[in-house]
Amino acid sequence: MTRHSTVSNRPHPTFPIDEHIMSDNAEYKEAFALFDKRGKGAVPRETLGDLLRALGQNPTQAEVAEIVASAPRDVDYKTFLTILNRPDGFKPAGTPEEFIRGFQVFDKEHNGFIGAGELRYVLTQLGEKMTDEEVDELLKGVQIGADGNVNYESFVRTILSQ
């Protein structure tokens, strides 16, 4: 009886490696091992988005879909490093000022506040959509005024400092 490897023999995705990023370290190996639930030296491609985020990257849903589509079903560590070290993988999340300008679009009274309901709508319906549960978690530490409004500058700075 021959044993078959669970790691696909398909060619690895080709992402050029950014020379400015460390290609390998203990943190990457540890995170990979945590996601390797079967102990086979590979992780399911469907977990790549969560694994990248666990290591500090912030890929969009579209980027994750593209990565998953080009990855083998089971991703070994070498392939994972190639994906992790793709150009712009560790791009900054954005400055507080950029996020604040984005919220200003929804600030009809130009007073630095938007309604908590509108904030929830923006986070669950526009751009990179969050789930209601994710928004609930995000809003736990946010101060909502008696009028139901949120100071979005304070909100942005609080979120980015976490």
C-alpha positions, 0 to 999 in steps of 0.5 A: 500500500502506498502512502500519498502525500496530502501536499499537492504536487501543483506548482507553488504560486509565484509571488516575487519575494520582497527583499525588505521582509524577513523570509522566515522566523520563529513566529511564522513557524509557530503560527503555521504550526498552530494552523496545521491542525492535522500535523501534516506540515501543511495548512488548508488554503482556506485558512490562509487569510486568518493565518496572514492576519495572525502574523500582522498582515491585513489582506483584503477579502479580494486579495485573500480570494486571489491567494486562495485561488492560486494556492494548492489545496494544502499549503506547505511551509515553503509555499506559505513563506512565498505567500507571506513575503509577497510584495505589499504583504506587510503594507501599513493599514493606513494613517489615522488621518486617512480613516478620519477623512473617510468617516467625514463623508458620513458626517453630515453636520461636520461636527466630528460625530456619526450615529452609531447605527450609521457606523454599524452600517458603514462597517457591515455594508460598505468596502471590506464588510464586517460581520455583526459579531465583528462590529459588536466586538469592535464597538465594545470599547467605544464611547457612544453618546447619549444621543447615539453618536460616536466621535469618529476621530476618537474611534479611529485612534482607539482602534488603530492603537490596539 
